[in-house]
């Protein structure tokens, strides 16, 4: 398995509890809550590709920074996307893109499937 990350999504929850989703170049999907163990979600490549395409649609209209503070603080979030070996990081704390709730629903549905 390659260590090259195509996409990494980190969303802090109440009390600073974070959820992390990582997708490798090979299409392997890993999920972790807080400091817990990493879980391989074993997704089909087509589902992974569809998810990445949808995420790219969301972030295309986002600014790179929202609010003051760190993505690791309560209310903090970060989405790191790699495309063509270039990383773009979107992050914020207590401020979110306009379509944030729809984005989080997309992530939650992908994790739950």
N, CA, C and O atoms as a Tinker XYZ file with bonds, in Angstrom:
   452  protein
     1  N      0.839000   -1.178000    0.000000    73     2
     2  CA     0.000000    0.000000    0.000000    64     1     3
     3  C      0.885000    1.242000    0.000000    63     2     4     5
     4  O      1.854000    1.328000    0.755000    81     3
     5  N      0.548000    2.183000   -0.837000    73     3     6
     6  CA     1.282000    3.432000   -0.932000    64     5     7
     7  C      0.916000    4.342000    0.235000    63     6     8     9
     8  O     -0.199000    4.286000    0.752000    81     7
     9  N      1.851000    5.167000    0.636000    73     7    10
    10  CA     1.567000    6.154000    1.667000    64     9    11
    11  C      1.045000    7.445000    1.058000    63    10    12    13
    12  O      0.672000    8.375000    1.774000    81    11
    13  N      1.022000    7.494000   -0.265000    73    11    14
    14  CA     0.541000    8.689000   -0.947000    64    13    15
    15  C     -0.954000    8.849000   -0.701000    63    14    16    17
    16  O     -1.741000    7.957000   -1.017000    81    15
    17  N     -1.336000    9.975000   -0.144000    73    15    18
    18  CA    -2.734000   10.233000    0.176000    64    17    19
    19  C     -3.367000   11.065000   -0.934000    63    18    20    21
    20  O     -2.846000   12.117000   -1.303000    81    19
    21  N     -4.469000   10.602000   -1.453000    73    19    22
    22  CA    -5.216000   11.325000   -2.467000    64    21    23
    23  C     -6.140000   12.320000   -1.790000    63    22    24    25
    24  O     -6.350000   13.427000   -2.286000    81    23
    25  N     -6.692000   11.916000   -0.649000    73    23    26
    26  CA    -7.620000   12.793000    0.039000    64    25    27
    27  C     -7.593000   12.472000    1.525000    63    26    28    29
    28  O     -7.564000   11.306000    1.920000    81    27
    29  N     -7.604000   13.512000    2.340000    73    27    30
    30  CA    -7.685000   13.348000    3.779000    64    29    31
    31  C     -8.694000   14.360000    4.300000    63    30    32    33
    32  O     -8.607000   15.550000    4.000000    81    31
    33  N     -9.648000   13.878000    5.081000    73    31    34
    34  CA   -10.694000   14.741000    5.625000    64    33    35
    35  C    -10.669000   14.587000    7.144000    63    34    36    37
    36  O    -10.737000   13.473000    7.664000    81    35
    37  N    -10.572000   15.700000    7.842000    73    35    38
    38  CA   -10.571000   15.674000    9.302000    64    37    39
    39  C    -11.609000   16.671000    9.788000    63    38    40    41
    40  O    -11.554000   17.853000    9.448000    81    39
    41  N    -12.554000   16.191000   10.584000    73    39    42
    42  CA   -13.616000   17.029000   11.118000    64    41    43
    43  C    -13.634000   16.862000   12.628000    63    42    44    45
    44  O    -13.844000   15.759000   13.132000    81    43
    45  N    -13.415000   17.955000   13.353000    73    43    46
    46  CA   -13.475000   17.889000   14.810000    64    45    47
    47  C    -14.921000   17.989000   15.246000    63    46    48    49
    48  O    -15.708000   18.727000   14.653000    81    47
    49  N    -15.270000   17.243000   16.286000    73    47    50
    50  CA   -16.625000   17.268000   16.805000    64    49    51
    51  C    -16.670000   17.868000   18.192000    63    50    52    53
    52  O    -15.708000   18.499000   18.628000    81    51
    53  N    -17.783000   17.677000   18.894000    73    51    54
    54  CA   -17.903000   18.214000   20.245000    64    53    55
    55  C    -16.766000   17.722000   21.134000    63    54    56    57
    56  O    -16.407000   16.545000   21.106000    81    55
    57  N    -16.208000   18.631000   21.918000    73    55    58
    58  CA   -15.125000   18.254000   22.817000    64    57    59
    59  C    -13.811000   17.998000   22.092000    63    58    60    61
    60  O    -12.874000   17.466000   22.688000    81    59
    61  N    -13.726000   18.364000   20.829000    73    59    62
    62  CA   -12.493000   18.190000   20.085000    64    61    63
    63  C    -12.328000   16.805000   19.483000    63    62    64    65
    64  O    -11.289000   16.528000   18.883000    81    63
    65  N    -13.332000   15.907000   19.624000    73    63    66
    66  CA   -13.250000   14.566000   19.048000    64    65    67
    67  C    -13.224000   14.679000   17.531000    63    66    68    69
    68  O    -14.115000   15.286000   16.938000    81    67
    69  N    -12.212000   14.101000   16.905000    73    67    70
    70  CA   -12.110000   14.233000   15.459000    64    69    71
    71  C    -12.467000   12.934000   14.750000    63    70    72    73
    72  O    -12.349000   11.839000   15.300000    81    71
    73  N    -12.908000   13.099000   13.511000    73    71    74
    74  CA   -13.149000   11.980000   12.611000    64    73    75
    75  C    -12.200000   12.178000   11.442000    63    74    76    77
    76  O    -12.103000   13.280000   10.904000    81    75
    77  N    -11.508000   11.136000   11.049000    73    75    78
    78  CA   -10.555000   11.243000    9.960000    64    77    79
    79  C    -10.845000   10.180000    8.916000    63    78    80    81
    80  O    -11.033000    9.007000    9.239000    81    79
    81  N    -10.879000   10.602000    7.669000    73    79    82
    82  CA   -11.076000    9.717000    6.532000    64    81    83
    83  C     -9.910000    9.941000    5.588000    63    82    84    85
    84  O     -9.638000   11.079000    5.205000    81    83
    85  N     -9.213000    8.873000    5.204000    73    83    86
    86  CA    -8.090000    8.975000    4.282000    64    85    87
    87  C     -8.285000    7.991000    3.146000    63    86    88    89
    88  O     -8.722000    6.859000    3.351000    81    87
    89  N     -7.953000    8.442000    1.935000    73    87    90
    90  CA    -8.049000    7.602000    0.747000    64    89    91
    91  C     -6.677000    7.598000    0.083000    63    90    92    93
    92  O     -6.139000    8.656000   -0.242000    81    91
    93  N     -6.112000    6.413000   -0.117000    73    91    94
    94  CA    -4.798000    6.316000   -0.744000    64    93    95
    95  C     -4.918000    6.315000   -2.260000    63    94    96    97
    96  O     -6.009000    6.191000   -2.817000    81    95
    97  N     -3.789000    6.454000   -2.902000    73    95    98
    98  CA    -3.729000    6.455000   -4.362000    64    97    99
    99  C     -4.310000    5.165000   -4.953000    63    98   100   101
   100  O     -4.869000    5.182000   -6.049000    81    99
   101  N     -4.179000    4.061000   -4.236000    73    99   102
   102  CA    -4.711000    2.774000   -4.704000    64   101   103
   103  C     -6.205000    2.627000   -4.482000    63   102   104   105
   104  O     -6.804000    1.651000   -4.934000    81   103
   105  N     -6.812000    3.576000   -3.797000    73   103   106
   106  CA    -8.244000    3.515000   -3.545000    64   105   107
   107  C     -8.598000    2.869000   -2.219000    63   106   108   109
   108  O     -9.774000    2.612000   -1.958000    81   107
   109  N     -7.605000    2.599000   -1.371000    73   107   110
   110  CA    -7.887000    2.083000   -0.032000    64   109   111
   111  C     -8.442000    3.225000    0.822000    63   110   112   113
   112  O     -7.970000    4.359000    0.748000    81   111
   113  N     -9.452000    2.902000    1.632000    73   111   114
   114  CA   -10.121000    3.914000    2.447000    64   113   115
   115  C     -9.969000    3.539000    3.914000    63   114   116   117
   116  O    -10.285000    2.420000    4.319000    81   115
   117  N     -9.477000    4.495000    4.705000    73   115   118
   118  CA    -9.276000    4.276000    6.134000    64   117   119
   119  C    -10.028000    5.339000    6.913000    63   118   120   121
   120  O    -10.102000    6.498000    6.505000    81   119
   121  N    -10.588000    4.918000    8.051000    73   119   122
   122  CA   -11.397000    5.802000    8.886000    64   121   123
   123  C    -10.963000    5.633000   10.336000    63   122   124   125
   124  O    -10.666000    4.528000   10.791000    81   123
   125  N    -10.935000    6.754000   11.050000    73   123   126
   126  CA   -10.561000    6.726000   12.468000    64   125   127
   127  C    -11.370000    7.785000   13.209000    63   126   128   129
   128  O    -11.575000    8.887000   12.700000    81   127
   129  N    -11.829000    7.446000   14.412000    73   127   130
   130  CA   -12.524000    8.402000   15.273000    64   129   131
   131  C    -11.634000    8.676000   16.463000    63   130   132   133
   132  O    -11.168000    7.750000   17.127000    81   131
   133  N    -11.393000    9.970000   16.738000    73   131   134
   134  CA   -10.538000   10.346000   17.854000    64   133   135
   135  C     -9.172000    9.714000   17.716000    63   134   136   137
   136  O     -8.609000    9.681000   16.622000    81   135
   137  N     -8.642000    9.221000   18.794000    73   135   138
   138  CA    -7.350000    8.558000   18.770000    64   137   139
   139  C     -7.473000    7.059000   18.581000    63   138   140   141
   140  O     -6.516000    6.323000   18.821000    81   139
   141  N     -8.645000    6.595000   18.153000    73   139   142
   142  CA    -8.890000    5.165000   18.005000    64   141   143
   143  C     -8.116000    4.521000   16.878000    63   142   144   145
   144  O     -7.366000    5.177000   16.156000    81   143
   145  N     -8.312000    3.244000   16.745000    73   143   146
   146  CA    -7.645000    2.477000   15.702000    64   145   147
   147  C     -8.188000    2.837000   14.331000    63   146   148   149
   148  O     -9.357000    3.193000   14.178000    81   147
   149  N     -7.327000    2.739000   13.354000    73   147   150
   150  CA    -7.710000    2.990000   11.962000    64   149   151
   151  C     -8.462000    1.775000   11.426000    63   150   152   153
   152  O     -8.040000    0.639000   11.640000    81   151
   153  N     -9.568000    2.009000   10.734000    73   151   154
   154  CA   -10.400000    0.941000   10.185000    64   153   155
   155  C    -10.351000    1.022000    8.669000    63   154   156   157
   156  O    -10.530000    2.099000    8.100000    81   155
   157  N    -10.110000   -0.110000    8.005000    73   155   158
   158  CA   -10.156000   -0.169000    6.549000    64   157   159
   159  C    -11.613000   -0.377000    6.157000    63   158   160   161
   160  O    -12.217000   -1.377000    6.543000    81   159
   161  N    -12.187000    0.557000    5.394000    73   159   162
   162  CA   -13.606000    0.480000    5.047000    64   161   163
   163  C    -13.898000   -0.424000    3.858000    63   162   164   165
   164  O    -15.063000   -0.712000    3.582000    81   163
   165  N    -12.883000   -0.873000    3.157000    73   163   166
   166  CA   -13.036000   -1.828000    2.046000    64   165   167
   167  C    -14.132000   -1.397000    1.075000    63   166   168   169
   168  O    -15.152000   -2.072000    0.939000    81   167
   169  N    -13.916000   -0.293000    0.416000    73   167   170
   170  CA   -14.846000    0.254000   -0.570000    64   169   171
   171  C    -14.489000   -0.233000   -1.969000    63   170   172   173
   172  O    -13.331000   -0.534000   -2.259000    81   171
   173  N    -15.503000   -0.307000   -2.836000    73   171   174
   174  CA   -15.253000   -0.621000   -4.248000    64   173   175
   175  C    -14.615000    0.591000   -4.906000    63   174   176   177
   176  O    -14.923000    1.728000   -4.547000    81   175
   177  N    -13.738000    0.361000   -5.856000    73   175   178
   178  CA   -13.018000    1.454000   -6.512000    64   177   179
   179  C    -13.998000    2.458000   -7.142000    63   178   180   181
   180  O    -13.769000    3.666000   -7.078000    81   179
   181  N    -15.063000    1.974000   -7.737000    73   179   182
   182  CA   -16.034000    2.885000   -8.354000    64   181   183
   183  C    -16.664000    3.804000   -7.309000    63   182   184   185
   184  O    -16.843000    4.995000   -7.564000    81   183
   185  N    -17.002000    3.265000   -6.136000    73   183   186
   186  CA   -17.581000    4.085000   -5.070000    64   185   187
   187  C    -16.578000    5.132000   -4.592000    63   186   188   189
   188  O    -16.949000    6.274000   -4.319000    81   187
   189  N    -15.310000    4.743000   -4.491000    73   187   190
   190  CA   -14.252000    5.673000   -4.076000    64   189   191
   191  C    -14.105000    6.783000   -5.110000    63   190   192   193
   192  O    -14.050000    7.961000   -4.756000    81   191
   193  N    -14.040000    6.413000   -6.384000    73   191   194
   194  CA   -13.896000    7.409000   -7.447000    64   193   195
   195  C    -15.082000    8.368000   -7.474000    63   194   196   197
   196  O    -14.898000    9.573000   -7.647000    81   195
   197  N    -16.302000    7.845000   -7.304000    73   195   198
   198  CA   -17.495000    8.699000   -7.266000    64   197   199
   199  C    -17.435000    9.669000   -6.090000    63   198   200   201
   200  O    -17.769000   10.845000   -6.234000    81   199
   201  N    -17.009000    9.176000   -4.930000    73   199   202
   202  CA   -16.909000   10.010000   -3.735000    64   201   203
   203  C    -15.884000   11.121000   -3.953000    63   202   204   205
   204  O    -16.158000   12.281000   -3.646000    81   203
   205  N    -14.716000   10.783000   -4.473000    73   203   206
   206  CA   -13.677000   11.787000   -4.722000    64   205   207
   207  C    -14.197000   12.846000   -5.686000    63   206   208   209
   208  O    -13.968000   14.039000   -5.482000    81   207
   209  N    -14.889000   12.421000   -6.727000    73   207   210
   210  CA   -15.440000   13.355000   -7.699000    64   209   211
   211  C    -16.428000   14.316000   -7.026000    63   210   212   213
   212  O    -16.412000   15.517000   -7.293000    81   211
   213  N    -17.285000   13.778000   -6.153000    73   211   214
   214  CA   -18.259000   14.624000   -5.455000    64   213   215
   215  C    -17.573000   15.603000   -4.503000    63   214   216   217
   216  O    -17.961000   16.769000   -4.425000    81   215
   217  N    -16.555000   15.134000   -3.778000    73   215   218
   218  CA   -15.821000   16.021000   -2.871000    64   217   219
   219  C    -15.156000   17.141000   -3.669000    63   218   220   221
   220  O    -15.199000   18.303000   -3.265000    81   219
   221  N    -14.541000   16.794000   -4.799000    73   219   222
   222  CA   -13.902000   17.820000   -5.623000    64   221   223
   223  C    -14.915000   18.861000   -6.093000    63   222   224   225
   224  O    -14.576000   20.036000   -6.228000    81   223
   225  N    -16.149000   18.440000   -6.343000    73   223   226
   226  CA   -17.201000   19.377000   -6.710000    64   225   227
   227  C    -17.509000   20.360000   -5.595000    63   226   228   229
   228  O    -17.745000   21.541000   -5.849000    81   227
   229  N    -17.507000   19.874000   -4.361000    73   227   230
   230  CA   -17.738000   20.761000   -3.220000    64   229   231
   231  C    -16.598000   21.762000   -3.065000    63   230   232   233
   232  O    -16.837000   22.968000   -3.011000    81   231
   233  N    -15.367000   21.273000   -2.992000    73   231   234
   234  CA   -14.236000   22.139000   -2.657000    64   233   235
   235  C    -13.880000   23.116000   -3.772000    63   234   236   237
   236  O    -13.159000   24.085000   -3.534000    81   235
   237  N    -14.371000   22.876000   -4.974000    73   235   238
   238  CA   -14.067000   23.770000   -6.094000    64   237   239
   239  C    -14.502000   25.208000   -5.806000    63   238   240   241
   240  O    -13.878000   26.150000   -6.293000    81   239
   241  N    -15.555000   25.382000   -5.026000    73   239   242
   242  CA   -16.051000   26.720000   -4.718000    64   241   243
   243  C    -15.639000   27.245000   -3.353000    63   242   244   245
   244  O    -16.070000   28.328000   -2.959000    81   243
   245  N    -14.829000   26.516000   -2.637000    73   243   246
   246  CA   -14.455000   26.922000   -1.283000    64   245   247
   247  C    -13.258000   27.862000   -1.260000    63   246   248   249
   248  O    -12.408000   27.830000   -2.150000    81   247
   249  N    -13.205000   28.709000   -0.216000    73   247   250
   250  CA   -11.997000   29.450000    0.103000    64   249   251
   251  C    -11.066000   28.469000    0.827000    63   250   252   253
   252  O    -11.502000   27.398000    1.248000    81   251
   253  N     -9.821000   28.824000    0.968000    73   251   254
   254  CA    -8.883000   27.908000    1.637000    64   253   255
   255  C     -8.915000   28.041000    3.155000    63   254   256   257
   256  O     -8.422000   27.162000    3.862000    81   255
   257  N     -9.491000   29.131000    3.665000    73   255   258
   258  CA    -9.498000   29.328000    5.117000    64   257   259
   259  C    -10.812000   29.972000    5.534000    63   258   260   261
   260  O    -11.325000   30.876000    4.874000    81   259
   261  N    -11.345000   29.475000    6.660000    73   259   262
   262  CA   -12.577000   30.005000    7.245000    64   261   263
   263  C    -12.362000   30.189000    8.742000    63   262   264   265
   264  O    -12.031000   29.230000    9.440000    81   263
   265  N    -12.544000   31.394000    9.239000    73   263   266
   266  CA   -12.468000   31.647000   10.677000    64   265   267
   267  C    -11.059000   31.635000   11.221000    63   266   268   269
   268  O    -10.110000   31.259000   10.533000    81   267
   269  N    -10.937000   32.047000   12.454000    73   267   270
   270  CA    -9.663000   32.071000   13.171000    64   269   271
   271  C     -9.552000   30.818000   14.028000    63   270   272   273
   272  O    -10.567000   30.232000   14.405000    81   271
   273  N     -8.362000   30.413000   14.331000    73   271   274
   274  CA    -8.141000   29.235000   15.159000    64   273   275
   275  C     -7.615000   28.081000   14.337000    63   274   276   277
   276  O     -7.379000   28.199000   13.134000    81   275
   277  N     -7.441000   26.973000   15.010000    73   275   278
   278  CA    -6.827000   25.793000   14.410000    64   277   279
   279  C     -7.860000   24.732000   14.067000    63   278   280   281
   280  O     -8.908000   24.630000   14.704000    81   279
   281  N     -7.544000   23.951000   13.053000    73   279   282
   282  CA    -8.419000   22.830000   12.676000    64   281   283
   283  C     -8.473000   21.766000   13.761000    63   282   284   285
   284  O     -9.373000   20.927000   13.750000    81   283
   285  N     -7.527000   21.780000   14.700000    73   283   286
   286  CA    -7.510000   20.775000   15.772000    64   285   287
   287  C     -8.316000   21.215000   17.000000    63   286   288   289
   288  O     -8.477000   20.437000   17.940000    81   287
   289  N     -8.819000   22.442000   17.002000    73   287   290
   290  CA    -9.628000   22.928000   18.116000    64   289   291
   291  C    -11.072000   22.472000   17.952000    63   290   292   293
   292  O    -11.481000   22.147000   16.837000    81   291
   293  N    -11.857000   22.437000   19.026000    73   291   294
   294  CA   -13.276000   22.123000   18.880000    64   293   295
   295  C    -13.912000   23.069000   17.862000    63   294   296   297
   296  O    -13.680000   24.277000   17.894000    81   295
   297  N    -14.705000   22.515000   16.972000    73   295   298
   298  CA   -15.294000   23.302000   15.899000    64   297   299
   299  C    -14.388000   23.411000   14.691000    63   298   300   301
   300  O    -14.751000   24.026000   13.689000    81   299
   301  N    -13.212000   22.815000   14.784000    73   299   302
   302  CA   -12.247000   22.883000   13.690000    64   301   303
   303  C    -12.455000   21.781000   12.677000    63   302   304   305
   304  O    -13.011000   20.726000   12.979000    81   303
   305  N    -11.995000   22.050000   11.467000    73   303   306
   306  CA   -12.128000   21.072000   10.401000    64   305   307
   307  C    -11.012000   21.306000    9.374000    63   306   308   309
   308  O    -10.432000   22.388000    9.291000    81   307
   309  N    -10.736000   20.257000    8.601000    73   307   310
   310  CA    -9.742000   20.367000    7.546000    64   309   311
   311  C    -10.054000   19.343000    6.467000    63   310   312   313
   312  O    -10.438000   18.212000    6.766000    81   311
   313  N     -9.890000   19.735000    5.229000    73   311   314
   314  CA    -9.991000   18.826000    4.092000    64   313   315
   315  C     -8.716000   19.028000    3.281000    63   314   316   317
   316  O     -8.427000   20.140000    2.842000    81   315
   317  N     -7.960000   17.960000    3.084000    73   315   318
   318  CA    -6.728000   18.000000    2.308000    64   317   319
   319  C     -6.946000   17.153000    1.067000    63   318   320   321
   320  O     -7.262000   15.968000    1.167000    81   319
   321  N     -6.778000   17.756000   -0.102000    73   319   322
   322  CA    -7.001000   17.062000   -1.362000    64   321   323
   323  C     -5.715000   17.100000   -2.174000    63   322   324   325
   324  O     -5.103000   18.156000   -2.332000    81   323
   325  N     -5.306000   15.941000   -2.689000    73   323   326
   326  CA    -4.159000   15.894000   -3.586000    64   325   327
   327  C     -4.662000   15.632000   -4.994000    63   326   328   329
   328  O     -5.464000   14.727000   -5.223000    81   327
   329  N     -4.190000   16.421000   -5.918000    73   327   330
   330  CA    -4.511000   16.204000   -7.318000    64   329   331
   331  C     -3.263000   16.524000   -8.122000    63   330   332   333
   332  O     -2.688000   17.604000   -7.985000    81   331
   333  N     -2.848000   15.591000   -8.956000    73   331   334
   334  CA    -1.640000   15.763000   -9.757000    64   333   335
   335  C     -0.442000   16.114000   -8.882000    63   334   336   337
   336  O      0.360000   16.980000   -9.232000    81   335
   337  N     -0.328000   15.441000   -7.752000    73   335   338
   338  CA     0.785000   15.598000   -6.806000    64   337   339
   339  C      0.866000   16.981000   -6.172000    63   338   340   341
   340  O      1.911000   17.363000   -5.645000    81   339
   341  N     -0.237000   17.736000   -6.222000    73   339   342
   342  CA    -0.323000   19.043000   -5.589000    64   341   343
   343  C     -1.373000   18.968000   -4.495000    63   342   344   345
   344  O     -2.499000   18.529000   -4.729000    81   343
   345  N     -0.994000   19.403000   -3.291000    73   343   346
   346  CA    -1.906000   19.368000   -2.157000    64   345   347
   347  C     -2.596000   20.721000   -1.992000    63   346   348   349
   348  O     -1.960000   21.771000   -2.089000    81   347
   349  N     -3.902000   20.681000   -1.741000    73   347   350
   350  CA    -4.669000   21.872000   -1.411000    64   349   351
   351  C     -5.378000   21.600000   -0.101000    63   350   352   353
   352  O     -6.074000   20.595000    0.044000    81   351
   353  N     -5.196000   22.503000    0.855000    73   351   354
   354  CA    -5.801000   22.325000    2.171000    64   353   355
   355  C     -6.873000   23.394000    2.374000    63   354   356   357
   356  O     -6.637000   24.582000    2.156000    81   355
   357  N     -8.049000   22.947000    2.795000    73   355   358
   358  CA    -9.155000   23.815000    3.158000    64   357   359
   359  C     -9.361000   23.605000    4.652000    63   358   360   361
   360  O     -9.413000   22.469000    5.122000    81   359
   361  N     -9.476000   24.692000    5.393000    73   359   362
   362  CA    -9.600000   24.522000    6.843000    64   361   363
   363  C    -10.333000   25.696000    7.462000    63   362   364   365
   364  O    -10.478000   26.767000    6.871000    81   363
   365  N    -10.787000   25.445000    8.678000    73   363   366
   366  CA   -11.483000   26.505000    9.388000    64   365   367
   367  C    -11.742000   26.124000   10.833000    63   366   368   369
   368  O    -11.460000   25.008000   11.269000    81   367
   369  N    -12.278000   27.072000   11.551000    73   367   370
   370  CA   -12.647000   26.853000   12.945000    64   369   371
   371  C    -13.863000   27.720000   13.242000    63   370   372   373
   372  O    -13.775000   28.948000   13.255000    81   371
   373  N    -14.983000   27.078000   13.476000    73   371   374
   374  CA   -16.260000   27.729000   13.786000    64   373   375
   375  C    -16.850000   28.528000   12.629000    63   374   376   377
   376  O    -17.879000   29.177000   12.813000    81   375
   377  N    -16.248000   28.507000   11.462000    73   375   378
   378  CA   -16.828000   29.074000   10.250000    64   377   379
   379  C    -16.678000   28.026000    9.164000    63   378   380   381
   380  O    -15.678000   27.311000    9.103000    81   379
   381  N    -17.688000   27.945000    8.308000    73   379   382
   382  CA   -17.727000   26.857000    7.337000    64   381   383
   383  C    -18.151000   27.363000    5.964000    63   382   384   385
   384  O    -18.781000   28.415000    5.856000    81   383
   385  N    -17.810000   26.622000    4.917000    73   383   386
   386  CA   -18.341000   26.960000    3.586000    64   385   387
   387  C    -19.868000   26.871000    3.612000    63   386   388   389
   388  O    -20.443000   26.188000    4.459000    81   387
   389  N    -20.503000   27.554000    2.695000    73   387   390
   390  CA   -21.964000   27.611000    2.634000    64   389   391
   391  C    -22.600000   26.222000    2.545000    63   390   392   393
   392  O    -23.658000   25.989000    3.129000    81   391
   393  N    -21.969000   25.308000    1.826000    73   391   394
   394  CA   -22.529000   23.968000    1.619000    64   393   395
   395  C    -21.941000   22.915000    2.566000    63   394   396   397
   396  O    -21.957000   21.723000    2.256000    81   395
   397  N    -21.428000   23.350000    3.709000    73   395   398
   398  CA   -20.745000   22.454000    4.650000    64   397   399
   399  C    -21.630000   21.296000    5.116000    63   398   400   401
   400  O    -21.181000   20.150000    5.137000    81   399
   401  N    -22.870000   21.577000    5.486000    73   399   402
   402  CA   -23.751000   20.521000    5.990000    64   401   403
   403  C    -23.966000   19.429000    4.942000    63   402   404   405
   404  O    -23.969000   18.244000    5.276000    81   403
   405  N    -24.145000   19.813000    3.693000    73   403   406
   406  CA   -24.294000   18.819000    2.617000    64   405   407
   407  C    -23.010000   18.021000    2.437000    63   406   408   409
   408  O    -23.049000   16.820000    2.169000    81   407
   409  N    -21.880000   18.688000    2.584000    73   407   410
   410  CA   -20.586000   18.008000    2.478000    64   409   411
   411  C    -20.440000   16.963000    3.586000    63   410   412   413
   412  O    -20.051000   15.826000    3.317000    81   411
   413  N    -20.751000   17.343000    4.830000    73   411   414
   414  CA   -20.644000   16.404000    5.960000    64   413   415
   415  C    -21.599000   15.234000    5.765000    63   414   416   417
   416  O    -21.246000   14.100000    6.087000    81   415
   417  N    -22.797000   15.478000    5.248000    73   415   418
   418  CA   -23.737000   14.381000    4.960000    64   417   419
   419  C    -23.148000   13.407000    3.941000    63   418   420   421
   420  O    -23.279000   12.192000    4.085000    81   419
   421  N    -22.492000   13.957000    2.904000    73   419   422
   422  CA   -21.835000   13.109000    1.914000    64   421   423
   423  C    -20.779000   12.217000    2.559000    63   422   424   425
   424  O    -20.717000   11.018000    2.284000    81   423
   425  N    -19.956000   12.804000    3.413000    73   423   426
   426  CA   -18.907000   12.040000    4.108000    64   425   427
   427  C    -19.535000   10.980000    5.000000    63   426   428   429
   428  O    -19.099000    9.829000    4.984000    81   427
   429  N    -20.546000   11.342000    5.776000    73   427   430
   430  CA   -21.200000   10.392000    6.675000    64   429   431
   431  C    -21.826000    9.226000    5.905000    63   430   432   433
   432  O    -21.725000    8.075000    6.332000    81   431
   433  N    -22.467000    9.517000    4.782000    73   431   434
   434  CA   -23.070000    8.455000    3.971000    64   433   435
   435  C    -22.002000    7.522000    3.395000    63   434   436   437
   436  O    -22.202000    6.309000    3.344000    81   435
   437  N    -20.889000    8.075000    2.968000    73   435   438
   438  CA   -19.805000    7.266000    2.412000    64   437   439
   439  C    -19.226000    6.342000    3.469000    63   438   440   441
   440  O    -18.940000    5.177000    3.191000    81   439
   441  N    -19.055000    6.852000    4.667000    73   439   442
   442  CA   -18.508000    6.048000    5.764000    64   441   443
   443  C    -19.488000    4.931000    6.153000    63   442   444   445
   444  O    -19.072000    3.810000    6.443000    81   443
   445  N    -20.785000    5.244000    6.157000    73   443   446
   446  CA   -21.813000    4.296000    6.619000    64   445   447
   447  C    -22.102000    3.173000    5.624000    63   446   448   449
   448  O    -22.564000    2.106000    6.029000    81   447
   449  N    -21.847000    3.383000    4.354000    73   447   450
   450  CA   -22.208000    2.375000    3.339000    64   449   451
   451  C    -21.457000    1.077000    3.521000    63   450   452
   452  O    -21.652000    0.139000    2.748000    81   451
